[in-house]
């Protein structure tokens, strides 16, 4: 088992209504500060009536300039934000203790765009993935922008950082998982694979795609189904289609 990493900074801001609400409703999340625009009083009343998190501080009402100072003029903060402690880090081995959980994993091979990773977390929450696994190097930190793009999914889908992606894929394979890599040049289509078993899906970055060693660790290399007129999708779109197909097949198999 890996030792817990020492985080450079153990707090972060989360902004935007969906992301803020999810953080406030998460009993595992420690809330240090809660700020709102005066016009968002109803938002606080809605949260306080449903949250199981008993340690929510009273909101501090601030003006728009305060939000702009914290997040910049371009941030879509929607007039609400929380300063939180980061969730305790989870390691791959911890999730594998539950041998009855057959939900898929998403592995990201050096995907560097935080917006993409946030969107992938959101798709993972919608279609029932178990975790999103990223590399220590060439992957972004969890930022307010990433949390906003995840639209609350950061509270329910673990992000696991690993040093060696291929080693981690092989750990999952030893636990009965099949590995599927996405490559638009493959002749095999995703929907030609029976996805009702335990799977890990590996998605590369938009520039170079999957690295050679990552490909070699895959049991299947597939492209997404379609007419083939235009084949390029970003990592978030590819993950969404993949998880949808996996979810569809698993539901039909029940």
C-alpha positions as CSV (number, residue, x, y, z in Angstrom):
1,X,0.0,0.0,0.0
2,X,1.3,3.4,-0.9
3,X,1.8,6.0,1.9
4,X,-0.3,9.1,1.8
5,X,1.3,11.8,-0.2
6,X,2.0,15.1,1.5
7,X,-0.1,17.7,-0.3
8,X,1.4,21.0,-1.2
9,X,-1.9,22.7,-0.3
10,X,-4.7,21.0,1.5
11,X,-7.4,23.6,0.9
12,X,-9.1,24.8,-2.3
13,X,-12.0,26.9,-3.5
14,X,-15.0,25.4,-5.2
15,X,-17.4,27.7,-7.0
16,X,-20.5,27.5,-9.1
17,X,-23.9,26.4,-7.9
18,X,-23.8,22.7,-8.8
19,X,-20.2,22.2,-7.5
20,X,-20.8,24.3,-4.4
21,X,-24.1,22.5,-3.6
22,X,-22.5,19.1,-3.9
23,X,-19.6,20.1,-1.6
24,X,-22.0,21.4,1.0
25,X,-24.1,18.2,0.8
26,X,-21.1,15.9,1.1
27,X,-20.7,14.9,4.8
28,X,-17.0,13.9,4.1
29,X,-16.2,17.5,3.0
30,X,-14.9,20.0,5.6
31,X,-16.2,23.5,4.8
32,X,-14.0,26.3,6.0
33,X,-15.7,29.3,4.5
34,X,-19.0,29.8,2.6
35,X,-19.5,33.0,0.5
36,X,-22.6,34.2,-1.4
37,X,-24.0,37.2,-3.2
38,X,-26.9,38.7,-1.3
39,X,-29.1,37.7,-4.2
40,X,-28.4,34.0,-3.5
41,X,-30.1,33.8,-0.1
42,X,-32.5,31.2,-1.4
43,X,-29.6,29.0,-2.4
44,X,-28.4,28.8,1.2
45,X,-31.9,28.1,2.5
46,X,-32.3,25.3,0.1
47,X,-29.0,23.7,1.1
48,X,-29.5,24.1,4.8
49,X,-32.7,22.2,4.6
50,X,-31.3,19.1,2.9
51,X,-27.6,18.8,3.9
52,X,-26.3,16.0,6.1
53,X,-23.1,18.0,6.6
54,X,-23.6,19.4,10.1
55,X,-20.5,21.6,10.0
56,X,-21.6,24.1,7.3
57,X,-20.6,27.6,8.4
58,X,-23.1,30.5,8.1
59,X,-22.6,32.2,4.7
60,X,-20.7,35.4,4.4
61,X,-22.4,37.8,2.0
62,X,-20.0,39.5,-0.3
63,X,-20.2,41.6,-3.5
64,X,-19.2,40.7,-7.0
65,X,-15.8,42.4,-6.7
66,X,-14.9,39.9,-3.9
67,X,-15.5,37.0,-6.3
68,X,-13.6,38.6,-9.1
69,X,-10.6,39.2,-6.8
70,X,-10.6,35.5,-5.8
71,X,-11.3,33.9,-9.2
72,X,-10.9,36.5,-11.9
73,X,-13.4,38.1,-14.2
74,X,-13.8,35.1,-16.5
75,X,-14.8,32.6,-13.8
76,X,-18.4,31.5,-13.9
77,X,-18.9,31.5,-10.2
78,X,-22.7,32.1,-10.2
79,X,-22.4,34.0,-6.9
80,X,-21.5,31.2,-4.6
81,X,-18.3,29.4,-3.4
82,X,-16.9,27.4,-0.6
83,X,-13.3,27.2,0.8
84,X,-12.9,23.5,1.6
85,X,-10.3,21.0,2.8
86,X,-9.3,18.6,0.1
87,X,-10.8,15.1,0.4
88,X,-8.6,12.4,1.8
89,X,-6.6,10.8,-1.0
90,X,-7.7,7.4,-2.2
91,X,-5.4,4.7,-3.6
92,X,-6.3,2.1,-6.2
93,X,-5.7,-0.8,-3.8
94,X,-8.4,0.6,-1.5
95,X,-11.1,0.5,-4.1
96,X,-10.1,-3.1,-5.2
97,X,-11.0,-4.5,-1.8
98,X,-14.7,-4.5,-2.8
99,X,-14.6,-7.5,-5.2
100,X,-18.4,-7.2,-5.9
101,X,-18.0,-3.7,-7.5
102,X,-17.9,-4.3,-11.2
103,X,-18.1,-0.7,-12.3
104,X,-15.5,0.4,-14.9
105,X,-12.4,2.5,-14.3
106,X,-11.3,5.4,-16.6
107,X,-7.6,5.8,-17.0
108,X,-6.3,9.0,-18.6
109,X,-2.9,8.7,-20.3
110,X,-1.4,12.2,-19.7
111,X,-4.6,14.1,-20.3
112,X,-3.6,17.6,-19.2
113,X,-6.7,19.8,-19.7
114,X,-8.5,20.4,-16.4
115,X,-11.7,21.2,-18.2
116,X,-11.6,17.8,-19.9
117,X,-10.9,16.0,-16.6
118,X,-13.8,17.8,-15.0
119,X,-16.1,16.8,-17.8
120,X,-14.9,13.2,-17.6
121,X,-15.7,13.1,-13.8
122,X,-19.2,14.3,-14.7
123,X,-19.7,11.6,-17.3
124,X,-18.3,9.0,-14.8
125,X,-20.9,10.1,-12.2
126,X,-23.7,9.9,-14.7
127,X,-22.8,6.5,-16.3
128,X,-21.6,4.8,-13.2
129,X,-17.8,4.6,-13.3
130,X,-15.8,3.7,-10.2
131,X,-12.9,6.2,-10.4
132,X,-10.8,8.3,-12.7
133,X,-7.1,7.5,-12.7
134,X,-4.5,10.0,-13.8
135,X,-0.7,10.1,-13.8
136,X,1.4,11.9,-11.3
137,X,3.3,13.7,-14.1
138,X,1.6,15.5,-17.0
139,X,-1.7,15.7,-15.2
140,X,-3.2,18.9,-13.7
141,X,-3.9,19.6,-10.1
142,X,-7.5,19.7,-8.8
143,X,-8.4,23.4,-9.3
144,X,-11.6,25.4,-8.9
145,X,-12.0,25.4,-12.7
146,X,-11.7,21.6,-12.7
147,X,-14.3,21.3,-9.9
148,X,-16.6,23.7,-11.8
149,X,-16.4,21.6,-14.9
150,X,-17.1,18.5,-12.9
151,X,-20.4,20.1,-11.8
152,X,-20.4,18.3,-8.4
153,X,-19.0,15.0,-9.5
154,X,-15.8,15.7,-7.7
155,X,-17.7,14.8,-4.5
156,X,-18.7,11.3,-5.7
157,X,-16.0,10.1,-8.1
158,X,-12.5,9.6,-6.8
159,X,-9.5,10.9,-8.7
160,X,-6.6,8.5,-8.2
161,X,-3.0,9.6,-9.0
162,X,-0.6,6.9,-10.0
163,X,3.1,7.0,-10.8
164,X,3.1,4.3,-13.5
165,X,-0.1,3.9,-15.6
166,X,0.9,0.6,-17.1
167,X,1.7,-1.0,-13.7
168,X,-1.7,0.2,-12.4
169,X,-3.5,-1.3,-15.5
170,X,-1.8,-4.6,-14.8
171,X,-2.9,-4.5,-11.2
172,X,-6.5,-4.2,-12.4
173,X,-6.0,-7.0,-14.9
174,X,-4.8,-9.3,-12.1
175,X,-8.1,-8.5,-10.4
176,X,-10.1,-9.7,-13.4
177,X,-10.5,-6.5,-15.4
178,X,-10.2,-6.3,-19.1
179,X,-8.4,-3.3,-20.6
180,X,-9.7,-1.3,-23.6
181,X,-7.7,1.5,-25.2
182,X,-9.2,4.0,-27.5
183,X,-7.6,4.8,-30.8
184,X,-9.4,6.3,-33.8
185,X,-7.1,4.3,-36.2
186,X,-8.3,0.9,-34.9
187,X,-10.4,-1.3,-37.1
188,X,-12.4,-2.7,-34.2
189,X,-15.4,-0.7,-32.9
190,X,-16.2,-0.2,-29.3
191,X,-19.7,-1.7,-29.6
192,X,-18.2,-4.9,-31.0
193,X,-16.7,-5.7,-27.6
194,X,-18.9,-7.3,-24.9
195,X,-18.6,-4.7,-22.1
196,X,-20.7,-6.4,-19.5
197,X,-17.6,-7.7,-17.6
198,X,-15.1,-5.7,-15.5
199,X,-13.3,-3.1,-17.7
200,X,-10.8,-0.4,-17.5
201,X,-10.9,2.1,-20.3
202,X,-7.7,4.0,-21.3
203,X,-7.9,7.3,-23.1
204,X,-4.9,9.2,-24.4
205,X,-4.4,12.9,-24.7
206,X,-5.6,14.8,-27.8
207,X,-2.2,15.4,-29.3
208,X,-0.4,12.0,-29.4
209,X,-3.1,9.7,-28.1
210,X,-2.1,6.6,-26.2
211,X,1.6,6.0,-25.5
212,X,3.1,2.8,-26.9
213,X,3.4,1.0,-23.5
214,X,-0.2,1.9,-22.6
215,X,-1.3,0.4,-25.9
216,X,0.7,-2.8,-25.3
217,X,-1.1,-3.2,-21.9
218,X,-4.5,-3.2,-23.6
219,X,-6.5,-6.3,-24.3
220,X,-8.5,-4.5,-27.0
221,X,-7.8,-1.4,-29.0
222,X,-11.0,0.1,-30.4
223,X,-12.4,3.2,-32.1
224,X,-15.7,4.7,-31.2
225,X,-18.7,3.6,-33.4
226,X,-19.8,5.9,-36.1
227,X,-19.8,6.4,-39.9
228,X,-16.2,7.5,-39.9
229,X,-16.7,10.8,-41.7
230,X,-15.2,12.8,-38.8
231,X,-13.4,10.7,-36.1
232,X,-11.7,13.2,-33.8
233,X,-13.2,13.8,-30.3
234,X,-11.6,15.3,-27.3
235,X,-10.9,13.1,-24.3
236,X,-14.0,14.1,-22.4
237,X,-16.3,13.4,-25.4
238,X,-14.5,10.0,-26.0
239,X,-14.9,9.1,-22.3
240,X,-18.6,10.0,-22.3
241,X,-19.4,7.9,-25.4
242,X,-17.4,5.0,-24.0
243,X,-19.1,5.1,-20.6
244,X,-22.5,5.4,-22.2
245,X,-21.9,2.3,-24.3
246,X,-20.6,0.4,-21.3
247,X,-23.6,1.4,-19.2
248,X,-26.0,0.5,-22.0
249,X,-24.6,-2.9,-22.4
250,X,-24.5,-3.6,-18.6
251,X,-28.2,-2.5,-18.3
252,X,-29.2,-4.8,-21.1
253,X,-27.3,-7.7,-19.6
254,X,-29.2,-7.5,-16.3
